[in-house]
């Protein structure tokens, strides 16, 4: 989701992946749109000024909004997007673009929690998402870390975020990146919702150990009233009531 040239840029591998939901809240499915899915978007400053009332009137019910990157970048549009989406009754969540080669996972999780990634049970705030994907900068596709090093970095981030907020973070990734850079690690999926990135008509194979996706980013070239230009489009794997349940941790 970092995008160096467009909103939420992913270094795509052969097939982008689907997010697996926190275990107890979702109905398992491997289809692209289950009987009940809920439409959403993800955005950053690359979308410019957004008319969130128009977005909500167009049927968009949730949005992940870029908050932070690494340990020094806060998205310039985050504050406006986070408040205005909430006021338009869009269920919102923050996301953090990981930079595992510049600081510890705990450091970056703390930076997120202090800069927009906190959580409250208000029916419109999701647990924040860790965007972990191919490195768009120098340092190698897997950020120069071994599979063990990457697992430790991610676990450090997840543990710290949970200790700061009481919530399990969502994990955004692609199947190919996850399996390659974590060595097909299965550990997080018992508790952490999967947000799969795969720009296709079907979710395809999930990351190792993930049995279900919670969110699926299925295109980077969507169009939504209230937003100029392309925007990433997503599904939630359930209806709005289940999304509110995730937001409220119920």
Phi, psi and omega in degrees: 000002188289319185044118172268348181221357177201166190297132179052074181278131174244139170280107188283137167257183189313317177219127180282154193256167180257149182274132181268135186281154173304133198318305194278349189263350187242154173270128183293140175200150173245001179280160183291322180222106181291180181306323176234112172231158185234128185279143178209181180221168165227143190218164172211193181296344180296339178279353181070204180286129184249135172269096188289333175295318177295321178300312180295320179294338177280359176102000179285129186248346176212160179210134165264134189236128181296127178254307191218164175213131180061230181232010183220357184249121168247128184301133187293339181260001188300309185302313180296314182294321185291319179285314185291326176294317178302314182294335177272006179068030170269129177288123189239156173215149177272157170223153182241127175274117186286142172230076188296345182265005181243341177193169184292154177301320180297322180295316182289324177295320178295322178296317177299310184299331181271353186228045173116347185267009177292171186225147173215148183275076184241013179072359181226010181237115178276158168300147183292162181248139169268116177267105183237114190205184181302138183292118179275357181251192176284157177119001175095152184305320180259023175063022178075009181262148170289168177298322177294317178298321179291318177301316181296321180296313181297316181297322178299316178297310184297317180297317182291318179299318179295320180293329180280328190238343185080006183240153171277124180292148168287148176242120175262127180197176171249152181300315184295315179297313183301311183294323180286311191273341175253000183068040179057045179293133182255354192305315190286341197285351176291333185233333188263123179299138178268127171250104185273135173255113173205110184276090187197178179275350177222154179293328183074199182292142178268163175303153182310129176086347180276127182261346185202150173260144175265314176234148178224117173272109190254351175202153174253002185237037178285163176234134180219134176302135182099352179233129177274130177084190184288152176214145176293133178250147185221161166242147162261138185274069181161181179270177184298325181297323178287328176293320176297323177298319175297317179302320184268359180060044181241000000 
